[in-house]
Amino acid sequence: MGRTGRPGQPAPSSGQWRPKGGGKEVTVPKGHRLPPTPRPGQTWVNVDPTKNKSGRG
């Protein structure tokens, strides 16, 4: 499993993020805030990290 983050916090790495437990993926660049999740209490998981130097954290 990839890196995780909470809604409203800056993304620790760039890539495709999916809510833990399932849901639609979103693209978030490193340092940008993660959006709200579909359900309260969920966190985000980076399921497809960006494959360039700016996406490494």
Long-range contacts (C-beta under 8 A, 24 or more apart in sequence): 1-45, 2-45, 2-46, 2-47, 2-48, 2-49, 3-45, 3-46, 3-49, 3-57, 4-43, 4-44, 4-45, 4-46, 5-34, 5-43, 5-44, 5-46, 6-34, 6-43, 6-44, 7-34, 7-35, 7-36, 7-37, 7-42, 7-43, 7-44, 8-33, 8-34, 8-36, 9-33, 9-34, 10-34, 11-44, 11-46, 12-46, 12-57, 13-46, 13-49, 13-50, 13-55, 13-56, 13-57, 14-49, 14-50, 14-54, 14-55, 15-46, 15-47, 15-48, 15-49, 15-50, 15-55, 16-46, 16-47, 16-48, 17-44, 17-45, 17-46, 17-47, 18-44, 18-45, 18-47, 19-43, 19-44, 19-45, 20-44, 20-45, 29-54, 30-54, 30-55, 30-57
